């Protein structure tokens, strides 16, 4: 019984996205779970590396995160960057937000009759429904159409 509970515990632990080791930290620029070695943005495939480099130039800081630098006043051994909430995972990452909205729209398109006719871009009705210039991008003809568009994202 103890072995089974240990196995469940280890399955729920986060792994580093680079080396698959136990991840105790989270990148403040992209939100990936990482080990201590890969935490600096230049050590992993960080989508926020430009922001990080701008912060480094603006503040003239080292590449070592502040929680590992002893000169930090509130530094404590064993502390790490707190994991962000689910909502903050999407902040600054607009591709995920678009994919989520398009997926929700696809489900609504399957469930609500006439949903796609209201959002479709029909040039003859463009003057009366200009919002369709934007709304039509959320429509997809089939699951395959949606899936292959997401691969290109």
Secondary structure, 3 states (H helix, E strand, C coil): CHHHHHHHHHHCCCECCCCCCECCEECCCCCCEECCCCCCHHHCCCCCHHHHHHHHHHHCCCCCCHHHCCCCCCCCCCCCCCCCCHHHHCCCCHHHHHHHHHHHHHHHHHHCCCHHHHHCCCHHHCCCCCCHHHHHHHCCCCHHHHHHHHHHC
